[in-house]
Amino acid sequence: MTAAAIPEADRRAAWLAERRRHLTGTDLGAVLGVSRFRGPIDVWLDKTGRAESVPETPAMRAGRMLEDANLRWYSLDEGVPIVYADPYELIVSDRCPLVGATLDARRDLPDDARPVEAKAVGSYGGPEWGEPGTDRVPDAYLVQLA
């Protein structure tokens, strides 16, 4: 059965189950204590199946829905084509199988297939973002993307 033939809800459930077996970018900020949303105990609860489900907030929904626009904007601003990644594919490191990642997109150039992350955050004016025009991002995002 191909991925397209599997209902999206089933693909998402399988992806979430697989994510629980690995540390992902969002987990790393929490484990290192730099996330304002979660801490190490939250990661443990999630990975052991003890966490309560978190209902999607309006901010979470907006961030998810704005990802496509951010990716298109990036492609236009950078002048490079991109390829959207499968949202339910978890890439697991060969060198460190405990670590996994789900990409948003990749640059689509013959010699450059770097991942492209599409963050949609509420405000770029906070002190954690640095001055406009700088490359300063909050530590939680930096850790997630490293």
N, C-alpha and C positions, 0 to 999 in steps of 0.2 A: 504494500500500500504506500503510495507516495505521500509526501508531506501535505500536498494540496488536498488529498482525499480524506485526511484526518480532520475532523471538526476542530475549529480554532480553540474552543473551550478545552478539548482534550489535549491539544498541543500545548496550551498554556499550563495546564495542570501538570503535564509531564515535565515541562521546562522548570516550573517552580520546584517540583520534587527533586530534579537533578541539581538545581541551584543550592538546595539545602545540603548537598553533599560537598560543597566547595565554598571557599571564601571568595566573594566577589568584591568589586570595587566599592560598592556601598557598605559592605561589611568592614572593609579595612579602616575607613574613617572612624567607625564606631569602636572597633577594637583598639585603635590607637588613641581614642579619647578626643578626637578633633571634630566629631559630628555633633551638631546641635540638635539632631533629631533622635539619635540612638546612642547607646553605650555598649560596652562589652557584654553585659548580662543580656541585653536584648538580642545580640547575635547568638549567644548560647541558647537562649529560649527558642529562637527561630530554628537553629540547626538541629535541636533535639526534639522539635515538633511540639514544644510547650507554649509557644507564643500564641497569643490571641490574634485573630485576623484584624487588620487595621482597615477600616472602611476608607474608601477613596474620598479625600477632601476636595473642595473646589480648586485649591491650589495645585494638588497633585494631578487632577484632571486637566487643568490648564497647561501644566508643564508637559504632560504627555501629548496633548493635542498640538502644542506649539513646536514640538520637535521637528515635524516635517517642514514647517515654515523656516525654522532655523537652519535646517540642512540645505534647503533651497537657497536661502540667503547667503550662507557660507559659500556654496558653489558659485553663485553669481559674483560675490565680492572677491573671491580668490581666483575666479576664472578657470576653475578646474571642474571636470565632470566628477560626479560621485555615483557610487552604487550603494543602494540601500541594503543593509544586512537583514538576514532573517531574524525577526524579533524573538524567535523561540529557539535559536541555536546558541548553545553554550559552548564556548571555545575553552578547552582545558589545556593548561600548560603541560608540555611533555616533561620539562625539567622540574616542575613543582605541581604535581597533580592535585594538590589541595586547592590550587588557585584556578578560578574560572572567570570568564567574562562574556557578556553579550554586547556585541557592537551595535552602534546605530547605523554607521555607514563607513565606506572606505573611499579614499580618493581613487579615481579610475584613470590612472595614467600608466603607460607601459613600464616606467621605472619608479613609480610611486603609488603604492597601495596602502598608505598609512591610514589607520582608523581615524574617523571623524566623530567626535562626540557632540551631541546636540542638547545642551543644557538650556532650559528655559527657567530662569530664576526671577523672583519678584522684583528685586531692586538692585541696580548696579551702583547705587549711591552710598551704600554702607561702607564703613571703614575697612571691612574685611576684603573689599574688592580693590582697594587702592585708587589712585587718581585716574580720571578718564585718560585713555590712551596708553596706560601702562599694561603690563601683562600680569599684574597681581591678581590672583584668584584665592578664594578661601582655602585653607589647608585641607579641609575635608574633600573638596573637589580635586585638588592637586594630588592627594593620596589616591583617590579613586581612579584617576586617569593615568597615574604613573604605572 
